[in-house]
Amino acid sequence: SATNEAPADETAAKPKKRRRVPLLSLAAWKQFVNVAKPYWLEDEKAKAWSLLLLLIVLMLIDTKLAVMLNNQTGEMTSALAARNSGRFWNSVRACLFILAVAVPVYAFYYYMRDLFANHWRRWLTSHFLDGYLKGRKYYELGADGEIDNPDQRISEDINTFTGRSINFLLIFLGSIMQLVAFSAVLWSISHMLVAVLTVYALLGTVVAIYIFGTPLIQLNFWQLRREADFRFSLMRLRENAESIAFYRGEAQERAHIDSKFDKVFHNFARLIKKQRALNFFQRSFSQLTLVLPGVILAGGVLSGELEVGRAVQATGAFTAVLAAVGVIVENFESLSRFVAGIGRLQALS
C-alpha cells in the first residue's frame, strides 16, 4: 500500500509539473488530444463523426427555434402593450407551434449526446485495457509510485472524460451558434448593448481564468487522487480480512484508513472554499444581466422610439449572447475537474 499513499506533507506534496496545467493552456489541449485522438482516427471513426454531425444538425435546429421563440415572446408583449388581440393570438399560436417542434428536438438531442458518450466510453475503456494488460503493464504499474490507482483511472476517469468531452464540445459549438444567431437580433435593436456585452463578457472570463483557474485544477487533481487512495485502503481491508483478523490488526488498519480520509476531508474543505468564491463571482456575473439591458434601453422605450416588445426581445437576446460568450465562466468548476482528470488519463496512457 505504500506506493499508493499520498505524501503526508501538504507543502511538499506537489503534483509533477507535467500535470500542472492552466485551464485553457496549450499543454491542457495537447493532453486532451492525446487521449481523445485514437477514437476519432481508428476503427470507429465513421460512427464517431456521423454521431457528431447528427448532434450538430440537432443543435442548429434547436438554436433556430430558440431565436424564433424569443422573437414571438417580444411580439406577444408588444401586442399586449398595444391591446391588439389579433396580433397577440397569432403570436400565441406561433409559439405553440414552435414549442411542439422544439421539445422533441431538445429531448432527442440529449438522448443522442448521452448515447454518443456511452459508445465512446466503451471503445476507450477497451483501448486502455488492451494497453494495461499487454506486456504485463499492470504488474509494472503496481510497483510504480507515480501512477496511483490505475483501476480508478480506467473505471471512473474514462467515464468522466468521455461524458464531459462530448458535453463541453457541444456546449462550445452551441455557444458559437447562439452567439451568431442572437447577436444579429441584438445588433438590429441596439449597438450599445452589443458593445457593453462584449466588454462585460471579456472581463468576466479573464477574471475567472486568472483568479480561479490553477488553484481549482490543483485541488481537483488531488481530490481525485486522495479519494482513490481512501477507496484503496478500504479494498485492502476487505482483501486481507483473514490475516488482519488473525493478527488482530484492526487498530492499525483503522489508523491507516483514518489518515487517508483525513487527507480527503481537508483537501475537500479547501476545494469548497475556493468554489464558494467562484459561485459568488458566477452569481454576480449572471444576475447583473437582469438589470443592464433594461437600463440601456429604458430611454428608447420611455420616449416611445422603441416598442416594449422589442425591449423584451433585446433582453432575451442579450441573455442568450452573454450565456454564449460567458460559457467558460459558467462552466468553470466542471472544466477544472475535467482538466484534472485528463492529466491522470494522459499519465496512464
BAMINU-734031 format. One record per residue (C-alpha): residue in three letters; x, y, z; residue number from 1. Coordinates in Angstrom, 1 decimal. Layout:
# BAMINU-734031
REC    aa       xx       yy       zz     i
REC   ALA        X        Y        Z   NUM
...
This chain:
# BAMINU-734031
REC    aa       xx       yy       zz     i
REC   SER      0.0      0.0      0.0     1
REC   ALA      3.0      2.3      0.4     2
REC   THR      3.1      3.0     -3.3     3
REC   ASN     -0.4      4.3     -3.2     4
REC   GLU     -0.1      6.7     -0.3     5
REC   ALA     -0.3     10.5     -1.0     6
REC   PRO      2.5     12.4      0.6     7
REC   ALA      1.8     13.5      4.2     8
REC   ASP      3.3     16.9      3.9     9
REC   GLU      0.9     19.2      2.1    10
REC   THR      3.5     21.8      1.2    11
REC   ALA      5.9     19.2     -0.2    12
REC   ALA      3.2     17.1     -2.0    13
REC   LYS      3.1     18.9     -5.3    14
REC   PRO      2.0     17.1     -8.5    15
REC   LYS      4.5     16.6    -11.2    16
REC   LYS      5.0     19.6    -13.4    17
REC   ARG      3.6     17.9    -16.4    18
REC   ARG      0.3     17.5    -14.5    19
REC   ARG      0.1     21.2    -13.5    20
REC   VAL     -1.5     22.8    -16.5    21
REC   PRO     -3.5     26.0    -16.7    22
REC   LEU     -7.2     25.6    -17.6    23
REC   LEU     -7.0     26.8    -21.2    24
REC   SER     -3.3     26.3    -21.9    25
REC   LEU     -1.7     24.6    -24.9    26
REC   ALA     -0.5     21.8    -22.6    27
REC   ALA     -4.0     21.0    -21.4    28
REC   TRP     -5.2     20.9    -25.1    29
REC   LYS     -2.3     18.6    -26.0    30
REC   GLN     -3.2     16.2    -23.2    31
REC   PHE     -6.8     16.2    -24.3    32
REC   VAL     -5.9     15.5    -28.0    33
REC   ASN     -3.5     12.6    -27.0    34
REC   VAL     -6.3     10.9    -25.0    35
REC   ALA     -9.1     11.6    -27.4    36
REC   LYS     -7.5     11.2    -30.9    37
REC   PRO     -7.5      7.4    -31.2    38
REC   TYR    -11.3      7.1    -31.2    39
REC   TRP    -11.7      9.7    -34.0    40
REC   LEU     -9.0      8.2    -36.2    41
REC   GLU     -9.2      4.4    -35.8    42
REC   ASP    -11.7      1.7    -36.3    43
REC   GLU    -14.9      3.5    -35.1    44
REC   LYS    -14.2      6.9    -36.7    45
REC   ALA    -17.1      6.6    -39.1    46
REC   LYS    -19.6      6.1    -36.3    47
REC   ALA    -18.0      8.9    -34.2    48
REC   TRP    -18.1     11.5    -37.0    49
REC   SER    -21.6     10.5    -38.0    50
REC   LEU    -23.0     10.9    -34.5    51
REC   LEU    -21.2     14.2    -34.1    52
REC   LEU    -22.7     15.5    -37.3    53
REC   LEU    -26.2     14.5    -36.2    54
REC   LEU    -25.7     16.3    -32.9    55
REC   ILE    -24.6     19.5    -34.7    56
REC   VAL    -27.6     19.4    -37.0    57
REC   LEU    -29.9     19.0    -34.0    58
REC   MET    -28.2     21.8    -32.3    59
REC   LEU    -28.6     24.1    -35.3    60
REC   ILE    -32.3     23.3    -35.4    61
REC   ASP    -32.6     24.0    -31.6    62
REC   THR    -30.8     27.3    -32.0    63
REC   LYS    -33.1     28.5    -34.8    64
REC   LEU    -36.2     27.5    -32.8    65
REC   ALA    -34.8     29.4    -29.8    66
REC   VAL    -34.4     32.6    -31.9    67
REC   MET    -38.0     32.2    -33.3    68
REC   LEU    -39.4     31.7    -29.8    69
REC   ASN    -37.6     34.8    -28.5    70
REC   ASN    -39.0     36.9    -31.4    71
REC   GLN    -42.5     35.7    -30.7    72
REC   THR    -42.1     36.5    -27.0    73
REC   GLY    -41.4     40.1    -27.9    74
REC   GLU    -44.2     40.1    -30.4    75
REC   MET    -46.7     38.9    -27.7    76
REC   THR    -45.5     41.7    -25.3    77
REC   SER    -45.9     44.3    -28.0    78
REC   ALA    -49.4     43.1    -28.9    79
REC   LEU    -50.4     43.3    -25.2    80
REC   ALA    -49.0     46.8    -24.8    81
REC   ALA    -50.9     47.8    -28.0    82
REC   ARG    -54.0     46.0    -26.9    83
REC   ASN    -54.1     44.2    -30.2    84
REC   SER    -55.9     40.9    -29.7    85
REC   GLY    -55.5     39.5    -33.2    86
REC   ARG    -51.8     40.1    -33.2    87
REC   PHE    -51.5     38.6    -29.7    88
REC   TRP    -53.3     35.3    -30.5    89
REC   ASN    -51.4     34.9    -33.8    90
REC   SER    -48.2     35.1    -31.7    91
REC   VAL    -49.5     32.6    -29.2    92
REC   ARG    -50.3     30.1    -31.9    93
REC   ALA    -46.9     30.6    -33.4    94
REC   CYS    -45.3     30.0    -30.0    95
REC   LEU    -47.2     26.8    -29.5    96
REC   PHE    -46.2     25.5    -33.0    97
REC   ILE    -42.5     26.3    -32.3    98
REC   LEU    -42.7     24.5    -28.9    99
REC   ALA    -44.3     21.5    -30.5   100
REC   VAL    -41.2     21.1    -32.7   101
REC   ALA    -38.6     22.3    -30.1   102
REC   VAL    -39.5     19.9    -27.3   103
REC   PRO    -38.9     16.6    -29.2   104
REC   VAL    -35.8     18.1    -30.8   105
REC   TYR    -34.5     19.0    -27.4   106
REC   ALA    -35.2     15.6    -25.9   107
REC   PHE    -33.7     13.7    -28.9   108
REC   TYR    -30.6     15.9    -28.8   109
REC   TYR    -29.8     15.0    -25.2   110
REC   TYR    -30.5     11.3    -25.8   111
REC   MET    -28.1     11.2    -28.7   112
REC   ARG    -25.5     13.1    -26.7   113
REC   ASP    -25.5     10.6    -23.9   114
REC   LEU    -25.6      7.6    -26.3   115
REC   PHE    -22.6      9.0    -28.1   116
REC   ALA    -20.7      9.4    -24.8   117
REC   ASN    -21.6      5.8    -23.8   118
REC   HIS    -20.2      4.4    -27.1   119
REC   TRP    -17.0      6.4    -26.7   120
REC   ARG    -16.6      5.2    -23.2   121
REC   ARG    -16.9      1.5    -24.3   122
REC   TRP    -14.3      2.0    -27.0   123
REC   LEU    -11.8      4.0    -24.9   124
REC   THR    -12.1      1.6    -21.9   125
REC   SER    -11.3     -1.3    -24.3   126
REC   HIS     -8.4      0.7    -25.7   127
REC   PHE     -6.9      1.3    -22.2   128
REC   LEU     -7.5     -2.3    -21.1   129
REC   ASP     -5.6     -3.5    -24.1   130
REC   GLY     -2.6     -1.4    -23.1   131
REC   TYR     -2.9     -2.2    -19.4   132
REC   LEU     -2.9     -6.0    -19.9   133
REC   LYS     -0.4     -6.1    -22.7   134
REC   GLY      3.2     -7.0    -21.8   135
REC   ARG      2.3     -7.3    -18.1   136
REC   LYS      2.0     -3.5    -17.7   137
REC   TYR     -0.5     -4.0    -14.9   138
REC   TYR      2.4     -5.7    -12.9   139
REC   GLU      4.9     -2.9    -13.7   140
REC   LEU      2.5     -0.2    -12.7   141
REC   GLY      1.9     -1.9     -9.3   142
REC   ALA      5.5     -1.1     -8.4   143
REC   ASP      5.4      2.4     -9.9   144
REC   GLY      4.6      5.0     -7.2   145
REC   GLU      3.9      7.7     -9.8   146
REC   ILE      0.8      6.1    -11.4   147
REC   ASP     -1.6      5.7     -8.5   148
REC   ASN     -4.8      3.8     -8.7   149
REC   PRO     -4.8      2.7    -12.4   150
REC   ASP     -8.1      0.8    -11.8   151
REC   GLN     -9.8      4.1    -10.8   152
REC   ARG     -8.4      5.9    -13.9   153
REC   ILE     -9.9      3.2    -16.2   154
REC   SER    -13.2      2.7    -14.4   155
REC   GLU    -14.1      6.3    -13.4   156
REC   ASP    -11.8      8.8    -15.1   157
REC   ILE    -12.6      7.4    -18.6   158
REC   ASN    -16.3      7.7    -17.9   159
REC   THR    -15.9     11.3    -16.8   160
REC   PHE    -13.6     12.1    -19.7   161
REC   THR    -15.9     10.8    -22.4   162
REC   GLY    -19.1     12.3    -20.9   163
REC   ARG    -17.6     15.7    -20.3   164
REC   SER    -15.7     15.8    -23.6   165
REC   ILE    -19.0     15.4    -25.5   166
REC   ASN    -20.7     17.8    -23.2   167
REC   PHE    -18.1     20.6    -23.4   168
REC   LEU    -17.7     20.2    -27.1   169
REC   LEU    -21.4     20.6    -27.7   170
REC   ILE    -21.6     23.5    -25.2   171
REC   PHE    -18.9     25.4    -27.1   172
REC   LEU    -20.3     24.6    -30.5   173
REC   GLY    -23.8     25.6    -29.3   174
REC   SER    -22.4     28.8    -27.8   175
REC   ILE    -20.9     29.8    -31.2   176
REC   MET    -24.2     29.1    -32.9   177
REC   GLN    -26.1     31.0    -30.3   178
REC   LEU    -23.7     33.9    -30.4   179
REC   VAL    -24.1     34.3    -34.2   180
REC   ALA    -27.9     33.9    -34.2   181
REC   PHE    -28.7     36.2    -31.3   182
REC   SER    -26.0     38.8    -32.0   183
REC   ALA    -27.8     39.6    -35.2   184
REC   VAL    -31.0     40.2    -33.3   185
REC   LEU    -29.3     42.3    -30.7   186
REC   TRP    -27.4     44.4    -33.2   187
REC   SER    -30.6     45.2    -35.1   188
REC   ILE    -32.1     46.6    -31.8   189
REC   SER    -29.1     48.3    -30.0   190
REC   HIS    -25.4     48.7    -31.0   191
REC   MET    -24.7     49.9    -27.4   192
REC   LEU    -26.0     46.7    -25.9   193
REC   VAL    -23.5     44.7    -28.1   194
REC   ALA    -20.6     46.9    -27.0   195
REC   VAL    -21.5     46.6    -23.3   196
REC   LEU    -22.0     42.9    -23.6   197
REC   THR    -18.6     42.4    -25.3   198
REC   VAL    -16.6     44.3    -22.6   199
REC   TYR    -18.6     42.7    -19.8   200
REC   ALA    -18.1     39.1    -21.0   201
REC   LEU    -14.4     39.6    -21.7   202
REC   LEU    -13.7     41.0    -18.2   203
REC   GLY    -15.7     38.2    -16.6   204
REC   THR    -13.8     35.5    -18.5   205
REC   VAL    -10.3     37.0    -17.8   206
REC   VAL    -11.1     37.3    -14.0   207
REC   ALA    -12.4     33.6    -13.9   208
REC   ILE     -9.4     32.2    -15.6   209
REC   TYR     -6.6     34.1    -13.8   210
REC   ILE     -8.1     34.1    -10.3   211
REC   PHE     -9.8     30.7    -10.1   212
REC   GLY     -8.1     28.6    -12.8   213
REC   THR     -4.9     26.9    -11.5   214
REC   PRO     -6.0     26.6     -7.8   215
REC   LEU     -9.2     24.7     -8.7   216
REC   ILE     -7.4     22.4    -11.1   217
REC   GLN     -4.7     21.5     -8.5   218
REC   LEU     -7.3     20.9     -5.8   219
REC   ASN     -9.5     18.8     -8.0   220
REC   PHE     -6.4     16.8     -9.1   221
REC   TRP     -5.5     16.0     -5.5   222
REC   GLN     -9.1     15.3     -4.6   223
REC   LEU     -9.3     12.6     -7.3   224
REC   ARG     -6.1     11.0     -6.1   225
REC   ARG     -7.0     11.1     -2.4   226
REC   GLU    -10.5      9.7     -2.9   227
REC   ALA     -8.8      6.8     -4.8   228
REC   ASP     -6.3      6.2     -2.1   229
REC   PHE     -9.1      6.2      0.5   230
REC   ARG    -11.0      3.7     -1.5   231
REC   PHE     -7.9      1.5     -2.0   232
REC   SER     -7.3      1.4      1.8   233
REC   LEU    -10.9      0.0      2.2   234
REC   MET    -10.3     -2.5     -0.6   235
REC   ARG     -7.1     -3.6      1.2   236
REC   LEU     -9.0     -4.2      4.4   237
REC   ARG    -11.5     -6.4      2.6   238
REC   GLU     -8.9     -8.4      0.6   239
REC   ASN     -6.7     -9.0      3.7   240
REC   ALA     -9.6     -9.6      6.1   241
REC   GLU     -8.4    -13.0      7.2   242
REC   SER     -4.8    -12.1      8.1   243
REC   ILE     -5.9     -8.8      9.8   244
REC   ALA     -8.4    -10.7     11.9   245
REC   PHE     -5.8    -13.4     12.8   246
REC   TYR     -3.2    -10.8     13.9   247
REC   ARG     -5.8     -8.5     15.5   248
REC   GLY     -4.6     -5.6     13.3   249
REC   GLU     -7.9     -3.7     13.4   250
REC   ALA     -6.4     -0.7     15.2   251
REC   GLN     -3.6     -0.3     12.8   252
REC   GLU     -5.9     -0.6      9.8   253
REC   ARG     -8.3      1.9     11.3   254
REC   ALA     -5.4      4.4     11.8   255
REC   HIS     -4.3      3.8      8.2   256
REC   ILE     -7.9      4.4      6.9   257
REC   ASP     -8.4      7.4      9.1   258
REC   SER     -5.2      9.0      7.8   259
REC   LYS     -6.4      8.5      4.2   260
REC   PHE     -9.8     10.0      4.9   261
REC   ASP     -8.3     13.0      6.8   262
REC   LYS     -6.5     13.9      3.5   263
REC   VAL     -9.8     13.6      1.6   264
REC   PHE    -11.6     15.7      4.1   265
REC   HIS     -9.0     18.5      4.4   266
REC   ASN     -8.4     18.8      0.6   267
REC   PHE    -12.2     18.9      0.0   268
REC   ALA    -12.5     21.7      2.7   269
REC   ARG    -10.1     23.8      0.7   270
REC   LEU    -11.8     22.9     -2.5   271
REC   ILE    -15.3     24.0     -1.3   272
REC   LYS    -13.8     27.3      0.0   273
REC   LYS    -12.4     28.1     -3.5   274
REC   GLN    -15.7     27.0     -5.1   275
REC   ARG    -17.6     29.3     -2.7   276
REC   ALA    -15.7     32.3     -4.1   277
REC   LEU    -16.3     31.1     -7.6   278
REC   ASN    -20.0     30.7     -7.0   279
REC   PHE    -20.2     34.2     -5.6   280
REC   PHE    -18.5     35.5     -8.7   281
REC   GLN    -20.6     33.4    -11.1   282
REC   ARG    -23.9     34.5     -9.5   283
REC   SER    -22.9     38.2     -9.5   284
REC   PHE    -21.8     37.9    -13.2   285
REC   SER    -25.1     36.4    -14.3   286
REC   GLN    -27.5     38.4    -12.1   287
REC   LEU    -26.3     41.8    -13.3   288
REC   THR    -27.6     40.9    -16.8   289
REC   LEU    -31.1     41.2    -15.5   290
REC   VAL    -30.6     44.9    -15.0   291
REC   LEU    -28.2     46.0    -17.7   292
REC   PRO    -30.4     45.6    -20.8   293
REC   GLY    -33.3     47.5    -19.1   294
REC   VAL    -31.1     50.4    -18.0   295
REC   ILE    -29.6     50.8    -21.5   296
REC   LEU    -32.9     50.5    -23.4   297
REC   ALA    -35.1     52.5    -20.9   298
REC   GLY    -34.6     55.8    -22.7   299
REC   GLY    -35.8     54.5    -26.0   300
REC   VAL    -38.8     52.8    -24.5   301
REC   LEU    -39.8     55.7    -22.4   302
REC   SER    -39.5     58.1    -25.3   303
REC   GLY    -41.7     55.9    -27.5   304
REC   GLU    -38.9     55.2    -30.0   305
REC   LEU    -38.8     51.5    -29.1   306
REC   GLU    -41.7     49.1    -28.5   307
REC   VAL    -41.9     47.3    -25.2   308
REC   GLY    -41.8     44.0    -27.0   309
REC   ARG    -38.6     45.0    -28.8   310
REC   ALA    -37.0     45.7    -25.4   311
REC   VAL    -38.1     42.3    -24.1   312
REC   GLN    -36.7     40.7    -27.3   313
REC   ALA    -33.5     42.5    -26.8   314
REC   THR    -33.3     41.4    -23.2   315
REC   GLY    -33.7     37.8    -24.2   316
REC   ALA    -31.1     38.1    -27.0   317
REC   PHE    -28.7     39.8    -24.5   318
REC   THR    -29.1     37.0    -22.0   319
REC   ALA    -28.6     34.4    -24.8   320
REC   VAL    -25.5     36.1    -26.2   321
REC   LEU    -24.0     36.6    -22.7   322
REC   ALA    -24.6     32.9    -22.0   323
REC   ALA    -22.7     32.1    -25.2   324
REC   VAL    -19.7     34.3    -24.5   325
REC   GLY    -19.7     33.6    -20.8   326
REC   VAL    -19.7     29.8    -21.2   327
REC   ILE    -16.2     29.5    -19.6   328
REC   VAL    -17.3     31.5    -16.5   329
REC   GLU    -20.5     29.5    -16.1   330
REC   ASN    -18.8     26.1    -16.5   331
REC   PHE    -15.5     26.9    -14.8   332
REC   GLU    -15.9     24.4    -11.9   333
REC   SER    -16.7     21.5    -14.2   334
REC   LEU    -13.9     22.5    -16.6   335
REC   SER    -11.3     22.5    -13.8   336
REC   ARG    -12.4     19.0    -12.7   337
REC   PHE    -12.3     17.9    -16.3   338
REC   VAL     -8.7     19.1    -16.9   339
REC   ALA     -7.5     17.4    -13.7   340
REC   GLY     -8.9     14.1    -14.9   341
REC   ILE     -7.3     14.5    -18.3   342
REC   GLY     -3.9     14.7    -16.7   343
REC   ARG     -4.5     11.4    -14.9   344
REC   LEU     -5.6      9.6    -18.1   345
REC   GLN     -2.7     11.1    -20.1   346
REC   ALA     -0.2      9.9    -17.4   347
REC   LEU     -1.6      6.4    -17.6   348
REC   SER     -1.7      6.4    -21.4   349
